Amino acid sequence: MKSLKRSNDRSGAAKPLLAIISTQQLRRALFVAFLFVIPNVIWTAQGQSPASKTNSDTASNGLGSVNGTKTVVRIHDRVERSQNALPLPTYRATHSRSPSGEICGVESRAAHGQVAPNTNGGTLDPVAFINPTTVTASGNVAFNSQVDGSDRNQGVFVADSNGTISAIAIGCGAPGGSGDTTSMCGDESPIGGHFGGFFFGTFFTPDINEAGDVLFFCDVNGGSSRRALFLHRGASGQIVKVAAIGDPSPIGGTFGAVGPGSLNNNGQVVFLASAVGTTNSDIFMWDNGVITKVAAVGDPAPGGGTYSLLGTESAGFQDGTNIPVGPVPDINDSGQIAFRAIVSGGITQRGIVVRTGQVDEWYVKVPDPTPIGGTYLDMQAPSINNAGQIAFFSDYRPTPDTINSGWFAGAPGNWRKVIVFFDPIDGGQCLGLAFSRNPMQTIDAAGNVVFWTNLDSNGTEDRLVLGLTDGNFLIAARRGDPTPIGGTFGTMDAWPAIKANIGTVNPATPGAQNGALSAHMVFNHCPSGTPTPTPTSTPTPTPKPTATPTATPVVTPRPTPTPRVRPTPPPRP
């Protein structure tokens, strides 16, 4: 990946976020991300206007004088946005009752060094702490991984609750977006040619449903299109195309770019795609081979006005292409679709829309009141469960002159705070959070929300947490605690997912057995009265003589695309 574009989706001035990312190091163990803070850049990252920054100067200047504490918002992978906020009174009720349930076990699913099936003896190199997973209610996880020791050196895999790893699709050659069009040692593609380079990191996590269908995204060499979104059907093992560059769009013309999406248990997919000549994207749905429009720029918004921006994030690559990467919409099993929208001329400037049938409804919008006082300022991608409840990360104004951020959940008429900056948690306070991003499902069927936080200003106290509907927290994993494969939990990926009682943990694992540098894991949330399950056995990783476990794994990076920024034209008022 060579650039990240984020539209300034509120004011008329474009302010690019300069994010320099070494992509191959992002995929490997040495990841370097530089966030250059220029005037107003952190407000561009969260979609705020210069006026918002001006109004927050008091909070920004006062933070250091209070206690010198800094807070950060993780945007993607290791890219962070500085957070301007004052320590404020917390709004968490003190509970005399016990939490509803417990974390009753953490199990490994796939570790660095394990044999990667269908790769001629290659081994997994997942770099789990910067590559999230998605999960099913039975505990199967889907993930992208590089493969060491084989020409078939990358792909998408599923690991089940018995420890069996299956290959969904295998590619080869240079990574996605590199411009490599000649490598033909990958699996055959349903659009002709062979799977080539895959894309890694937060934006490109594959999705999985209860039927074992897996939604994934990759480049194709020698096919009818250079790049596409695909669906592996669990029942038949067949891979079908969802959408590809050059396909006809239901709103006219062709897709100039296709992005990632989310999948429900009925095999329906919602995804982002852009028309030729633009990096802003619209939202579409695929259902058994038929693509329809969900929402496009210019469509009427609920309550008046029109949608002016929907997909506001685009990543650029060495081959000169761009991919719309967020915020990705979500879809539940009833077909309800949740997405963040920016509006012109309506009753609000932005908010979260849920489509039920063909009716769009504002679930939450600016400047609605939050459940803890103050008003919402901005929202990120919502996840939606089958009860129609959503979970989302949001900036809000506790007072007209202060800004804070945190996680909220619920539905109209029944909202709750999950956690906000400076809340007490696990003997410390919340100093790090991450944007909500699909397809990582963050809200379970009961409304509990899984999230990552950090308790240390230097980012060394990772926690993986389940925020319960009763207001309590259950800690699923702590940095420094022992892992199921030996060693300790190191840095953790900031985008966990949850289905039913199973959530994901994707950490570095310094000191693990056989030099496993990282692993994809799951935790079990056992409701009160549920017997503790017997942990499943963990396959022993294939020994790698040259691997040396350290807190920060070190490898030799391969050649990587050179990042640069593409300016984004501002939306017309």
Secondary structure by P-SEA (a helix, b strand, c coil): ccccccccccccbbbbbccccaaaaaaccbbbbbbbbccaaaaaaacccaaaaaaaaaaaaaccccccbbbbbbccccbbbbbbbcccccccccccccccccccccccccccccccccccbbbbbcccccbbbbbcccccccbbbbbccccccccccccccccbbbbccccccccccccccccccccccccccccccccccccbbbbbccccbbbbccccccccccbbbbbbbccccbbbbcccccccccccccccbbbbbcccccccccbbbbcccccbbbbbcccccbbbbcccccccccccccccccccbbbbcccccccccccbbbbccccbbbbbbbbccccccbbbbbbcccccccccccccccccccccccccbbbbccccbbbbbbbbbccccbbbbbbbbbcccbbbbccccccccccccccbbbccccccccccccccccbbbbccccccccccccccccccccccccccccccccccccccccbbbbcccbbbbbbbcccccccccccccccccccccccccccccccccccccccccccbbbbbbccccbbbbbbbbcccc
